[in-house]
Amino acid sequence: MLYGQNHVYRDLRGPNIVVFVDKNGDEFAKLLDFNWGGEEGVVVYPADINMNMEIGWHAEVCPGGLIHCKHNEFML
């Protein structure tokens, strides 16, 4: 998992998650759009992040703010 390597996925929203079903009928998810990913507590949200309330960001998310794993957990 990303957390085991101290990395965060900065845009964990429905449009960036694709669920696949393999030939055995097992489901698995893949994340898309890793251009915001990076090391927790080092990478920041873009200055032009869409802060539309309908997205439902964690309360600490803000333009230029540090990204933490708890933000990903909140979006799940």
mmCIF file of the N, C-alpha and C atoms, coordinates in Angstrom:
data_MODEL
# 
_entry.id   MODEL 
# 
loop_
_atom_site.group_PDB 
_atom_site.id 
_atom_site.type_symbol 
_atom_site.label_atom_id 
_atom_site.label_alt_id 
_atom_site.label_comp_id 
_atom_site.label_asym_id 
_atom_site.label_entity_id 
_atom_site.label_seq_id 
_atom_site.pdbx_PDB_ins_code 
_atom_site.Cartn_x 
_atom_site.Cartn_y 
_atom_site.Cartn_z 
_atom_site.occupancy 
_atom_site.B_iso_or_equiv 
_atom_site.pdbx_formal_charge 
_atom_site.auth_seq_id 
_atom_site.auth_comp_id 
_atom_site.auth_asym_id 
_atom_site.auth_atom_id 
_atom_site.pdbx_PDB_model_num 
ATOM 1   N N  . MET A 1 1  ? 0.844   -1.187  0.000   1.00 0.00 ? 1  MET A N  1 
ATOM 2   C CA . MET A 1 1  ? 0.000   0.000   0.000   1.00 0.00 ? 1  MET A CA 1 
ATOM 3   C C  . MET A 1 1  ? 0.881   1.239   0.000   1.00 0.00 ? 1  MET A C  1 
ATOM 4   N N  . LEU A 1 2  ? 0.347   2.310   -0.422  1.00 0.00 ? 2  LEU A N  1 
ATOM 5   C CA . LEU A 1 2  ? 1.081   3.566   -0.482  1.00 0.00 ? 2  LEU A CA 1 
ATOM 6   C C  . LEU A 1 2  ? 1.565   4.016   0.884   1.00 0.00 ? 2  LEU A C  1 
ATOM 7   N N  . TYR A 1 3  ? 0.757   3.830   1.920   1.00 0.00 ? 3  TYR A N  1 
ATOM 8   C CA . TYR A 1 3  ? 1.111   4.320   3.254   1.00 0.00 ? 3  TYR A CA 1 
ATOM 9   C C  . TYR A 1 3  ? 2.355   3.636   3.790   1.00 0.00 ? 3  TYR A C  1 
ATOM 10  N N  . GLY A 1 4  ? 2.556   2.384   3.453   1.00 0.00 ? 4  GLY A N  1 
ATOM 11  C CA . GLY A 1 4  ? 3.719   1.656   3.923   1.00 0.00 ? 4  GLY A CA 1 
ATOM 12  C C  . GLY A 1 4  ? 5.017   2.304   3.476   1.00 0.00 ? 4  GLY A C  1 
ATOM 13  N N  . GLN A 1 5  ? 4.935   3.113   2.438   1.00 0.00 ? 5  GLN A N  1 
ATOM 14  C CA . GLN A 1 5  ? 6.110   3.821   1.938   1.00 0.00 ? 5  GLN A CA 1 
ATOM 15  C C  . GLN A 1 5  ? 5.990   5.322   2.183   1.00 0.00 ? 5  GLN A C  1 
ATOM 16  N N  . ASN A 1 6  ? 5.061   5.695   3.083   1.00 0.00 ? 6  ASN A N  1 
ATOM 17  C CA . ASN A 1 6  ? 4.852   7.094   3.475   1.00 0.00 ? 6  ASN A CA 1 
ATOM 18  C C  . ASN A 1 6  ? 4.422   7.965   2.297   1.00 0.00 ? 6  ASN A C  1 
ATOM 19  N N  . HIS A 1 7  ? 3.626   7.403   1.402   1.00 0.00 ? 7  HIS A N  1 
ATOM 20  C CA . HIS A 1 7  ? 3.132   8.156   0.259   1.00 0.00 ? 7  HIS A CA 1 
ATOM 21  C C  . HIS A 1 7  ? 1.627   8.359   0.367   1.00 0.00 ? 7  HIS A C  1 
ATOM 22  N N  . VAL A 1 8  ? 1.176   9.453   -0.191  1.00 0.00 ? 8  VAL A N  1 
ATOM 23  C CA . VAL A 1 8  ? -0.248  9.760   -0.220  1.00 0.00 ? 8  VAL A CA 1 
ATOM 24  C C  . VAL A 1 8  ? -0.709  9.907   -1.661  1.00 0.00 ? 8  VAL A C  1 
ATOM 25  N N  . TYR A 1 9  ? -1.972  9.644   -1.839  1.00 0.00 ? 9  TYR A N  1 
ATOM 26  C CA . TYR A 1 9  ? -2.636  9.816   -3.126  1.00 0.00 ? 9  TYR A CA 1 
ATOM 27  C C  . TYR A 1 9  ? -3.542  11.028  -2.934  1.00 0.00 ? 9  TYR A C  1 
ATOM 28  N N  . ARG A 1 10 ? -3.257  12.093  -3.599  1.00 0.00 ? 10 ARG A N  1 
ATOM 29  C CA . ARG A 1 10 ? -3.876  13.371  -3.261  1.00 0.00 ? 10 ARG A CA 1 
ATOM 30  C C  . ARG A 1 10 ? -5.246  13.635  -3.864  1.00 0.00 ? 10 ARG A C  1 
ATOM 31  N N  . ASP A 1 11 ? -5.762  12.776  -4.670  1.00 0.00 ? 11 ASP A N  1 
ATOM 32  C CA . ASP A 1 11 ? -7.050  13.068  -5.315  1.00 0.00 ? 11 ASP A CA 1 
ATOM 33  C C  . ASP A 1 11 ? -7.951  11.838  -5.270  1.00 0.00 ? 11 ASP A C  1 
ATOM 34  N N  . LEU A 1 12 ? -8.154  11.308  -4.072  1.00 0.00 ? 12 LEU A N  1 
ATOM 35  C CA . LEU A 1 12 ? -8.942  10.093  -3.889  1.00 0.00 ? 12 LEU A CA 1 
ATOM 36  C C  . LEU A 1 12 ? -10.432 10.432  -3.944  1.00 0.00 ? 12 LEU A C  1 
ATOM 37  N N  . ARG A 1 13 ? -10.964 10.388  -5.168  1.00 0.00 ? 13 ARG A N  1 
ATOM 38  C CA . ARG A 1 13 ? -12.377 10.648  -5.417  1.00 0.00 ? 13 ARG A CA 1 
ATOM 39  C C  . ARG A 1 13 ? -12.882 9.608   -6.402  1.00 0.00 ? 13 ARG A C  1 
ATOM 40  N N  . GLY A 1 14 ? -14.187 9.429   -6.437  1.00 0.00 ? 14 GLY A N  1 
ATOM 41  C CA . GLY A 1 14 ? -14.816 8.450   -7.310  1.00 0.00 ? 14 GLY A CA 1 
ATOM 42  C C  . GLY A 1 14 ? -14.320 8.442   -8.745  1.00 0.00 ? 14 GLY A C  1 
ATOM 43  N N  . PRO A 1 15 ? -14.163 9.601   -9.383  1.00 0.00 ? 15 PRO A N  1 
ATOM 44  C CA . PRO A 1 15 ? -13.712 9.600   -10.777 1.00 0.00 ? 15 PRO A CA 1 
ATOM 45  C C  . PRO A 1 15 ? -12.306 9.017   -10.974 1.00 0.00 ? 15 PRO A C  1 
ATOM 46  N N  . ASN A 1 16 ? -11.530 8.913   -9.901  1.00 0.00 ? 16 ASN A N  1 
ATOM 47  C CA . ASN A 1 16 ? -10.159 8.415   -10.008 1.00 0.00 ? 16 ASN A CA 1 
ATOM 48  C C  . ASN A 1 16 ? -9.995  6.986   -9.515  1.00 0.00 ? 16 ASN A C  1 
ATOM 49  N N  . ILE A 1 17 ? -11.108 6.299   -9.298  1.00 0.00 ? 17 ILE A N  1 
ATOM 50  C CA . ILE A 1 17 ? -11.088 4.902   -8.859  1.00 0.00 ? 17 ILE A CA 1 
ATOM 51  C C  . ILE A 1 17 ? -11.854 4.065   -9.878  1.00 0.00 ? 17 ILE A C  1 
ATOM 52  N N  . VAL A 1 18 ? -11.198 3.053   -10.409 1.00 0.00 ? 18 VAL A N  1 
ATOM 53  C CA . VAL A 1 18 ? -11.842 2.158   -11.366 1.00 0.00 ? 18 VAL A CA 1 
ATOM 54  C C  . VAL A 1 18 ? -11.849 0.758   -10.763 1.00 0.00 ? 18 VAL A C  1 
ATOM 55  N N  . VAL A 1 19 ? -13.012 0.121   -10.797 1.00 0.00 ? 19 VAL A N  1 
ATOM 56  C CA . VAL A 1 19 ? -13.141 -1.240  -10.267 1.00 0.00 ? 19 VAL A CA 1 
ATOM 57  C C  . VAL A 1 19 ? -13.199 -2.207  -11.443 1.00 0.00 ? 19 VAL A C  1 
ATOM 58  N N  . PHE A 1 20 ? -12.361 -3.217  -11.389 1.00 0.00 ? 20 PHE A N  1 
ATOM 59  C CA . PHE A 1 20 ? -12.297 -4.249  -12.418 1.00 0.00 ? 20 PHE A CA 1 
ATOM 60  C C  . PHE A 1 20 ? -12.778 -5.570  -11.838 1.00 0.00 ? 20 PHE A C  1 
ATOM 61  N N  . VAL A 1 21 ? -13.234 -6.439  -12.704 1.00 0.00 ? 21 VAL A N  1 
ATOM 62  C CA . VAL A 1 21 ? -13.606 -7.803  -12.321 1.00 0.00 ? 21 VAL A CA 1 
ATOM 63  C C  . VAL A 1 21 ? -12.761 -8.741  -13.169 1.00 0.00 ? 21 VAL A C  1 
ATOM 64  N N  . ASP A 1 22 ? -12.024 -9.650  -12.514 1.00 0.00 ? 22 ASP A N  1 
ATOM 65  C CA . ASP A 1 22 ? -11.180 -10.580 -13.267 1.00 0.00 ? 22 ASP A CA 1 
ATOM 66  C C  . ASP A 1 22 ? -11.988 -11.771 -13.759 1.00 0.00 ? 22 ASP A C  1 
ATOM 67  N N  . LYS A 1 23 ? -11.337 -12.687 -14.450 1.00 0.00 ? 23 LYS A N  1 
ATOM 68  C CA . LYS A 1 23 ? -12.029 -13.823 -15.057 1.00 0.00 ? 23 LYS A CA 1 
ATOM 69  C C  . LYS A 1 23 ? -12.661 -14.751 -14.023 1.00 0.00 ? 23 LYS A C  1 
ATOM 70  N N  . ASN A 1 24 ? -12.230 -14.665 -12.770 1.00 0.00 ? 24 ASN A N  1 
ATOM 71  C CA . ASN A 1 24 ? -12.806 -15.475 -11.687 1.00 0.00 ? 24 ASN A CA 1 
ATOM 72  C C  . ASN A 1 24 ? -13.940 -14.758 -10.969 1.00 0.00 ? 24 ASN A C  1 
ATOM 73  N N  . GLY A 1 25 ? -14.239 -13.548 -11.403 1.00 0.00 ? 25 GLY A N  1 
ATOM 74  C CA . GLY A 1 25 ? -15.301 -12.780 -10.776 1.00 0.00 ? 25 GLY A CA 1 
ATOM 75  C C  . GLY A 1 25 ? -14.846 -11.968 -9.573  1.00 0.00 ? 25 GLY A C  1 
ATOM 76  N N  . ASP A 1 26 ? -13.553 -11.975 -9.298  1.00 0.00 ? 26 ASP A N  1 
ATOM 77  C CA . ASP A 1 26 ? -13.024 -11.196 -8.182  1.00 0.00 ? 26 ASP A CA 1 
ATOM 78  C C  . ASP A 1 26 ? -12.875 -9.734  -8.589  1.00 0.00 ? 26 ASP A C  1 
ATOM 79  N N  . GLU A 1 27 ? -13.277 -8.835  -7.691  1.00 0.00 ? 27 GLU A N  1 
ATOM 80  C CA . GLU A 1 27 ? -13.184 -7.411  -7.958  1.00 0.00 ? 27 GLU A CA 1 
ATOM 81  C C  . GLU A 1 27 ? -11.909 -6.837  -7.366  1.00 0.00 ? 27 GLU A C  1 
ATOM 82  N N  . PHE A 1 28 ? -11.339 -5.870  -8.047  1.00 0.00 ? 28 PHE A N  1 
ATOM 83  C CA . PHE A 1 28 ? -10.200 -5.143  -7.515  1.00 0.00 ? 28 PHE A CA 1 
ATOM 84  C C  . PHE A 1 28 ? -10.245 -3.718  -8.055  1.00 0.00 ? 28 PHE A C  1 
ATOM 85  N N  . ALA A 1 29 ? -9.668  -2.808  -7.306  1.00 0.00 ? 29 ALA A N  1 
ATOM 86  C CA . ALA A 1 29 ? -9.699  -1.400  -7.694  1.00 0.00 ? 29 ALA A CA 1 
ATOM 87  C C  . ALA A 1 29 ? -8.311  -0.932  -8.108  1.00 0.00 ? 29 ALA A C  1 
ATOM 88  N N  . LYS A 1 30 ? -8.311  0.022   -9.012  1.00 0.00 ? 30 LYS A N  1 
ATOM 89  C CA . LYS A 1 30 ? -7.072  0.678   -9.428  1.00 0.00 ? 30 LYS A CA 1 
ATOM 90  C C  . LYS A 1 30 ? -7.283  2.178   -9.323  1.00 0.00 ? 30 LYS A C  1 
ATOM 91  N N  . LEU A 1 31 ? -6.234  2.859   -8.897  1.00 0.00 ? 31 LEU A N  1 
ATOM 92  C CA . LEU A 1 31 ? -6.282  4.310   -8.799  1.00 0.00 ? 31 LEU A CA 1 
ATOM 93  C C  . LEU A 1 31 ? -5.726  4.936   -10.071 1.00 0.00 ? 31 LEU A C  1 
ATOM 94  N N  . LEU A 1 32 ? -6.371  5.998   -10.524 1.00 0.00 ? 32 LEU A N  1 
ATOM 95  C CA . LEU A 1 32 ? -5.933  6.742   -11.700 1.00 0.00 ? 32 LEU A CA 1 
ATOM 96  C C  . LEU A 1 32 ? -5.445  8.118   -11.268 1.00 0.00 ? 32 LEU A C  1 
ATOM 97  N N  . ASP A 1 33 ? -4.724  8.776   -12.133 1.00 0.00 ? 33 ASP A N  1 
ATOM 98  C CA . ASP A 1 33 ? -4.351  10.173  -11.939 1.00 0.00 ? 33 ASP A CA 1 
ATOM 99  C C  . ASP A 1 33 ? -3.416  10.371  -10.743 1.00 0.00 ? 33 ASP A C  1 
ATOM 100 N N  . PHE A 1 34 ? -2.201  9.879   -10.874 1.00 0.00 ? 34 PHE A N  1 
ATOM 101 C CA . PHE A 1 34 ? -1.211  9.980   -9.797  1.00 0.00 ? 34 PHE A CA 1 
ATOM 102 C C  . PHE A 1 34 ? -0.385  11.270  -9.856  1.00 0.00 ? 34 PHE A C  1 
ATOM 103 N N  . ASN A 1 35 ? -0.787  12.221  -10.664 1.00 0.00 ? 35 ASN A N  1 
ATOM 104 C CA . ASN A 1 35 ? 0.055   13.416  -10.806 1.00 0.00 ? 35 ASN A CA 1 
ATOM 105 C C  . ASN A 1 35 ? 0.129   14.260  -9.539  1.00 0.00 ? 35 ASN A C  1 
ATOM 106 N N  . TRP A 1 36 ? -0.717  13.995  -8.555  1.00 0.00 ? 36 TRP A N  1 
ATOM 107 C CA . TRP A 1 36 ? -0.651  14.725  -7.295  1.00 0.00 ? 36 TRP A CA 1 
ATOM 108 C C  . TRP A 1 36 ? 0.018   13.915  -6.198  1.00 0.00 ? 36 TRP A C  1 
ATOM 109 N N  . GLY A 1 37 ? 0.382   12.685  -6.421  1.00 0.00 ? 37 GLY A N  1 
ATOM 110 C CA . GLY A 1 37 ? 0.915   11.820  -5.369  1.00 0.00 ? 37 GLY A CA 1 
ATOM 111 C C  . GLY A 1 37 ? 2.290   12.244  -4.888  1.00 0.00 ? 37 GLY A C  1 
ATOM 112 N N  . GLY A 1 38 ? 2.629   11.767  -3.691  1.00 0.00 ? 38 GLY A N  1 
ATOM 113 C CA . GLY A 1 38 ? 3.947   12.071  -3.179  1.00 0.00 ? 38 GLY A CA 1 
ATOM 114 C C  . GLY A 1 38 ? 4.092   11.675  -1.727  1.00 0.00 ? 38 GLY A C  1 
ATOM 115 N N  . GLU A 1 39 ? 5.130   12.155  -1.086  1.00 0.00 ? 39 GLU A N  1 
ATOM 116 C CA . GLU A 1 39 ? 5.441   11.801  0.294   1.00 0.00 ? 39 GLU A CA 1 
ATOM 117 C C  . GLU A 1 39 ? 4.546   12.570  1.263   1.00 0.00 ? 39 GLU A C  1 
ATOM 118 N N  . GLU A 1 40 ? 3.970   11.844  2.215   1.00 0.00 ? 40 GLU A N  1 
ATOM 119 C CA . GLU A 1 40 ? 3.082   12.466  3.198   1.00 0.00 ? 40 GLU A CA 1 
ATOM 120 C C  . GLU A 1 40 ? 3.820   13.557  3.972   1.00 0.00 ? 40 GLU A C  1 
ATOM 121 N N  . GLY A 1 41 ? 3.132   14.688  4.179   1.00 0.00 ? 41 GLY A N  1 
ATOM 122 C CA . GLY A 1 41 ? 3.704   15.785  4.932   1.00 0.00 ? 41 GLY A CA 1 
ATOM 123 C C  . GLY A 1 41 ? 4.725   16.611  4.181   1.00 0.00 ? 41 GLY A C  1 
ATOM 124 N N  . VAL A 1 42 ? 4.976   16.249  2.922   1.00 0.00 ? 42 VAL A N  1 
ATOM 125 C CA . VAL A 1 42 ? 5.927   16.990  2.089   1.00 0.00 ? 42 VAL A CA 1 
ATOM 126 C C  . VAL A 1 42 ? 5.190   17.602  0.901   1.00 0.00 ? 42 VAL A C  1 
ATOM 127 N N  . VAL A 1 43 ? 4.387   16.790  0.226   1.00 0.00 ? 43 VAL A N  1 
ATOM 128 C CA . VAL A 1 43 ? 3.657   17.281  -0.940  1.00 0.00 ? 43 VAL A CA 1 
ATOM 129 C C  . VAL A 1 43 ? 2.491   18.155  -0.489  1.00 0.00 ? 43 VAL A C  1 
ATOM 130 N N  . VAL A 1 44 ? 2.134   19.080  -1.344  1.00 0.00 ? 44 VAL A N  1 
ATOM 131 C CA . VAL A 1 44 ? 1.052   20.010  -1.033  1.00 0.00 ? 44 VAL A CA 1 
ATOM 132 C C  . VAL A 1 44 ? -0.018  19.960  -2.113  1.00 0.00 ? 44 VAL A C  1 
ATOM 133 N N  . TYR A 1 45 ? -1.208  20.393  -1.738  1.00 0.00 ? 45 TYR A N  1 
ATOM 134 C CA . TYR A 1 45 ? -2.277  20.515  -2.720  1.00 0.00 ? 45 TYR A CA 1 
ATOM 135 C C  . TYR A 1 45 ? -1.940  21.664  -3.665  1.00 0.00 ? 45 TYR A C  1 
ATOM 136 N N  . PRO A 1 46 ? -2.364  21.548  -4.922  1.00 0.00 ? 46 PRO A N  1 
ATOM 137 C CA . PRO A 1 46 ? -2.074  22.625  -5.876  1.00 0.00 ? 46 PRO A CA 1 
ATOM 138 C C  . PRO A 1 46 ? -2.744  23.935  -5.452  1.00 0.00 ? 46 PRO A C  1 
ATOM 139 N N  . ALA A 1 47 ? -2.150  25.035  -5.838  1.00 0.00 ? 47 ALA A N  1 
ATOM 140 C CA . ALA A 1 47 ? -2.702  26.351  -5.508  1.00 0.00 ? 47 ALA A CA 1 
ATOM 141 C C  . ALA A 1 47 ? -4.067  26.566  -6.144  1.00 0.00 ? 47 ALA A C  1 
ATOM 142 N N  . ASP A 1 48 ? -4.325  25.880  -7.255  1.00 0.00 ? 48 ASP A N  1 
ATOM 143 C CA . ASP A 1 48 ? -5.596  26.058  -7.962  1.00 0.00 ? 48 ASP A CA 1 
ATOM 144 C C  . ASP A 1 48 ? -6.566  24.894  -7.742  1.00 0.00 ? 48 ASP A C  1 
ATOM 145 N N  . ILE A 1 49 ? -6.450  24.172  -6.609  1.00 0.00 ? 49 ILE A N  1 
ATOM 146 C CA . ILE A 1 49 ? -7.334  23.042  -6.326  1.00 0.00 ? 49 ILE A CA 1 
ATOM 147 C C  . ILE A 1 49 ? -8.793  23.496  -6.333  1.00 0.00 ? 49 ILE A C  1 
ATOM 148 N N  . ASN A 1 50 ? -9.646  22.673  -6.886  1.00 0.00 ? 50 ASN A N  1 
ATOM 149 C CA . ASN A 1 50 ? -11.076 22.958  -6.917  1.00 0.00 ? 50 ASN A CA 1 
ATOM 150 C C  . ASN A 1 50 ? -11.650 22.706  -5.523  1.00 0.00 ? 50 ASN A C  1 
ATOM 151 N N  . MET A 1 51 ? -12.004 23.745  -4.813  1.00 0.00 ? 51 MET A N  1 
ATOM 152 C CA . MET A 1 51 ? -12.502 23.629  -3.448  1.00 0.00 ? 51 MET A CA 1 
ATOM 153 C C  . MET A 1 51 ? -14.031 23.568  -3.399  1.00 0.00 ? 51 MET A C  1 
ATOM 154 N N  . ASN A 1 52 ? -14.655 23.156  -4.490  1.00 0.00 ? 52 ASN A N  1 
ATOM 155 C CA . ASN A 1 52 ? -16.104 23.013  -4.535  1.00 0.00 ? 52 ASN A CA 1 
ATOM 156 C C  . ASN A 1 52 ? -16.565 22.139  -3.378  1.00 0.00 ? 52 ASN A C  1 
ATOM 157 N N  . MET A 1 53 ? -17.506 22.606  -2.587  1.00 0.00 ? 53 MET A N  1 
ATOM 158 C CA . MET A 1 53 ? -17.987 21.890  -1.400  1.00 0.00 ? 53 MET A CA 1 
ATOM 159 C C  . MET A 1 53 ? -18.603 20.536  -1.753  1.00 0.00 ? 53 MET A C  1 
ATOM 160 N N  . GLU A 1 54 ? -19.085 20.360  -2.980  1.00 0.00 ? 54 GLU A N  1 
ATOM 161 C CA . GLU A 1 54 ? -19.681 19.092  -3.390  1.00 0.00 ? 54 GLU A CA 1 
ATOM 162 C C  . GLU A 1 54 ? -18.660 17.962  -3.448  1.00 0.00 ? 54 GLU A C  1 
ATOM 163 N N  . ILE A 1 55 ? -17.380 18.295  -3.586  1.00 0.00 ? 55 ILE A N  1 
ATOM 164 C CA . ILE A 1 55 ? -16.335 17.272  -3.618  1.00 0.00 ? 55 ILE A CA 1 
ATOM 165 C C  . ILE A 1 55 ? -16.205 16.622  -2.252  1.00 0.00 ? 55 ILE A C  1 
ATOM 166 N N  . GLY A 1 56 ? -16.374 17.386  -1.193  1.00 0.00 ? 56 GLY A N  1 
ATOM 167 C CA . GLY A 1 56 ? -16.349 16.821  0.144   1.00 0.00 ? 56 GLY A CA 1 
ATOM 168 C C  . GLY A 1 56 ? -14.967 16.612  0.719   1.00 0.00 ? 56 GLY A C  1 
ATOM 169 N N  . TRP A 1 57 ? -14.040 17.528  0.435   1.00 0.00 ? 57 TRP A N  1 
ATOM 170 C CA . TRP A 1 57 ? -12.689 17.419  0.951   1.00 0.00 ? 57 TRP A CA 1 
ATOM 171 C C  . TRP A 1 57 ? -12.666 17.404  2.473   1.00 0.00 ? 57 TRP A C  1 
ATOM 172 N N  . HIS A 1 58 ? -11.609 16.833  3.048   1.00 0.00 ? 58 HIS A N  1 
ATOM 173 C CA . HIS A 1 58 ? -11.336 16.907  4.487   1.00 0.00 ? 58 HIS A CA 1 
ATOM 174 C C  . HIS A 1 58 ? -11.249 18.391  4.859   1.00 0.00 ? 58 HIS A C  1 
ATOM 175 N N  . ALA A 1 59 ? -11.636 18.738  6.082   1.00 0.00 ? 59 ALA A N  1 
ATOM 176 C CA . ALA A 1 59 ? -11.659 20.139  6.524   1.00 0.00 ? 59 ALA A CA 1 
ATOM 177 C C  . ALA A 1 59 ? -10.293 20.824  6.451   1.00 0.00 ? 59 ALA A C  1 
ATOM 178 N N  . GLU A 1 60 ? -9.194  20.055  6.526   1.00 0.00 ? 60 GLU A N  1 
ATOM 179 C CA . GLU A 1 60 ? -7.853  20.641  6.494   1.00 0.00 ? 60 GLU A CA 1 
ATOM 180 C C  . GLU A 1 60 ? -7.333  20.900  5.081   1.00 0.00 ? 60 GLU A C  1 
ATOM 181 N N  . VAL A 1 61 ? -8.028  20.400  4.073   1.00 0.00 ? 61 VAL A N  1 
ATOM 182 C CA . VAL A 1 61 ? -7.562  20.575  2.692   1.00 0.00 ? 61 VAL A CA 1 
ATOM 183 C C  . VAL A 1 61 ? -7.723  22.035  2.281   1.00 0.00 ? 61 VAL A C  1 
ATOM 184 N N  . CYS A 1 62 ? -6.642  22.596  1.749   1.00 0.00 ? 62 CYS A N  1 
ATOM 185 C CA . CYS A 1 62 ? -6.679  23.974  1.266   1.00 0.00 ? 62 CYS A CA 1 
ATOM 186 C C  . CYS A 1 62 ? -5.592  24.153  0.205   1.00 0.00 ? 62 CYS A C  1 
ATOM 187 N N  . PRO A 1 63 ? -5.742  25.164  -0.646  1.00 0.00 ? 63 PRO A N  1 
ATOM 188 C CA . PRO A 1 63 ? -4.722  25.406  -1.650  1.00 0.00 ? 63 PRO A CA 1 
ATOM 189 C C  . PRO A 1 63 ? -3.345  25.586  -1.004  1.00 0.00 ? 63 PRO A C  1 
ATOM 190 N N  . GLY A 1 64 ? -2.375  24.810  -1.460  1.00 0.00 ? 64 GLY A N  1 
ATOM 191 C CA . GLY A 1 64 ? -1.019  24.882  -0.940  1.00 0.00 ? 64 GLY A CA 1 
ATOM 192 C C  . GLY A 1 64 ? -0.809  24.183  0.392   1.00 0.00 ? 64 GLY A C  1 
ATOM 193 N N  . GLY A 1 65 ? -1.858  23.551  0.937   1.00 0.00 ? 65 GLY A N  1 
ATOM 194 C CA . GLY A 1 65 ? -1.753  22.877  2.228   1.00 0.00 ? 65 GLY A CA 1 
ATOM 195 C C  . GLY A 1 65 ? -1.075  21.522  2.125   1.00 0.00 ? 65 GLY A C  1 
ATOM 196 N N  . LEU A 1 66 ? -0.417  21.104  3.203   1.00 0.00 ? 66 LEU A N  1 
ATOM 197 C CA . LEU A 1 66 ? 0.231   19.795  3.245   1.00 0.00 ? 66 LEU A CA 1 
ATOM 198 C C  . LEU A 1 66 ? -0.799  18.678  3.137   1.00 0.00 ? 66 LEU A C  1 
ATOM 199 N N  . ILE A 1 67 ? -0.401  17.592  2.534   1.00 0.00 ? 67 ILE A N  1 
ATOM 200 C CA . ILE A 1 67 ? -1.293  16.443  2.338   1.00 0.00 ? 67 ILE A CA 1 
ATOM 201 C C  . ILE A 1 67 ? -0.920  15.346  3.322   1.00 0.00 ? 67 ILE A C  1 
ATOM 202 N N  . HIS A 1 68 ? -1.947  14.781  3.972   1.00 0.00 ? 68 HIS A N  1 
ATOM 203 C CA . HIS A 1 68 ? -1.736  13.727  4.964   1.00 0.00 ? 68 HIS A CA 1 
ATOM 204 C C  . HIS A 1 68 ? -2.611  12.519  4.647   1.00 0.00 ? 68 HIS A C  1 
ATOM 205 N N  . CYS A 1 69 ? -2.184  11.349  5.118   1.00 0.00 ? 69 CYS A N  1 
ATOM 206 C CA . CYS A 1 69 ? -2.926  10.103  4.892   1.00 0.00 ? 69 CYS A CA 1 
ATOM 207 C C  . CYS A 1 69 ? -4.364  10.211  5.387   1.00 0.00 ? 69 CYS A C  1 
ATOM 208 N N  . LYS A 1 70 ? -4.568  10.939  6.478   1.00 0.00 ? 70 LYS A N  1 
ATOM 209 C CA . LYS A 1 70 ? -5.927  11.042  7.013   1.00 0.00 ? 70 LYS A CA 1 
ATOM 210 C C  . LYS A 1 70 ? -6.877  11.703  6.015   1.00 0.00 ? 70 LYS A C  1 
ATOM 211 N N  . HIS A 1 71 ? -6.361  12.491  5.086   1.00 0.00 ? 71 HIS A N  1 
ATOM 212 C CA . HIS A 1 71 ? -7.206  13.082  4.054   1.00 0.00 ? 71 HIS A CA 1 
ATOM 213 C C  . HIS A 1 71 ? -7.716  11.986  3.116   1.00 0.00 ? 71 HIS A C  1 
ATOM 214 N N  . ASN A 1 72 ? -6.833  11.033  2.764   1.00 0.00 ? 72 ASN A N  1 
ATOM 215 C CA . ASN A 1 72 ? -7.248  9.892   1.926   1.00 0.00 ? 72 ASN A CA 1 
ATOM 216 C C  . ASN A 1 72 ? -8.282  9.063   2.658   1.00 0.00 ? 72 ASN A C  1 
ATOM 217 N N  . GLU A 1 73 ? -8.009  8.769   3.930   1.00 0.00 ? 73 GLU A N  1 
ATOM 218 C CA . GLU A 1 73 ? -8.933  7.957   4.726   1.00 0.00 ? 73 GLU A CA 1 
ATOM 219 C C  . GLU A 1 73 ? -10.305 8.619   4.818   1.00 0.00 ? 73 GLU A C  1 
ATOM 220 N N  . PHE A 1 74 ? -10.330 9.921   4.956   1.00 0.00 ? 74 PHE A N  1 
ATOM 221 C CA . PHE A 1 74 ? -11.581 10.666  5.021   1.00 0.00 ? 74 PHE A CA 1 
ATOM 222 C C  . PHE A 1 74 ? -12.368 10.512  3.727   1.00 0.00 ? 74 PHE A C  1 
ATOM 223 N N  . MET A 1 75 ? -11.673 10.562  2.589   1.00 0.00 ? 75 MET A N  1 
ATOM 224 C CA . MET A 1 75 ? -12.346 10.479  1.296   1.00 0.00 ? 75 MET A CA 1 
ATOM 225 C C  . MET A 1 75 ? -12.890 9.087   0.997   1.00 0.00 ? 75 MET A C  1 
ATOM 226 N N  . LEU A 1 76 ? -12.345 8.068   1.668   1.00 0.00 ? 76 LEU A N  1 
ATOM 227 C CA . LEU A 1 76 ? -12.882 6.718   1.476   1.00 0.00 ? 76 LEU A CA 1 
ATOM 228 C C  . LEU A 1 76 ? -14.268 6.625   2.034   1.00 0.00 ? 76 LEU A C  1 
# 
